Amino acid sequence: MSEKKIGKNASKAASAAPRATSGRKTPPTKSADGVVLLTGGNPQIAKGYGDAPIQQYIAAMPGWKSDLGKRLDRLIVEAVPGVEKAVKWNSPFYGMEKDVWFLGFHCMTKYVKVAFFRGAQFSPMPPGTSKQPDVRYLDIYEADELDEAQFLDWVKQASELPGENM
């Protein structure tokens, strides 16, 4: 009998003990073109200035988000010809001068979050609030209809306000 108890107790102890691992992590998720996707499917793109890193980021956005990224980029350029572009902190940024940005966007698990860094000064304001009083967000889900006229208006308003130094 005592042998059975030892066996049961040993089994319970073994299942409660932390499992040894080989030190390997789960391989990162990658986009179709091999770019590592971070939490929420956000592409990991090296910091860079100009259109090329933006286009690399957009191409690596997963699924429907890539088409949305192309659309957002097209609308931003339409609203502000000659806009400055960069990828920093794995997100595209747009501004009127280098390192002074008026908006950025980021892939989340189920939506794309557009951040207007002075959005609280817009009329009307974008719907999403932030812990930062001046920042407003526009969260775009797959099934959402983007109001292009309103988005263009917000981009134009954003470009006319002082940007954020980042």
PyMOL commands that set and color helices and strands:
alter all, ss='L'
color gray80, all
select helices_A, chain A and resi 2-16+39-41+51-60+64-79+119-121+148-160
alter helices_A, ss='H'
color red, helices_A
select strands_A, chain A and resi 29-30+36-37+48-49+84-88+91-97+100-107+111-116+136-141+164-165
alter strands_A, ss='S'
color yellow, strands_A
deselect
rebuild
show_as cartoon
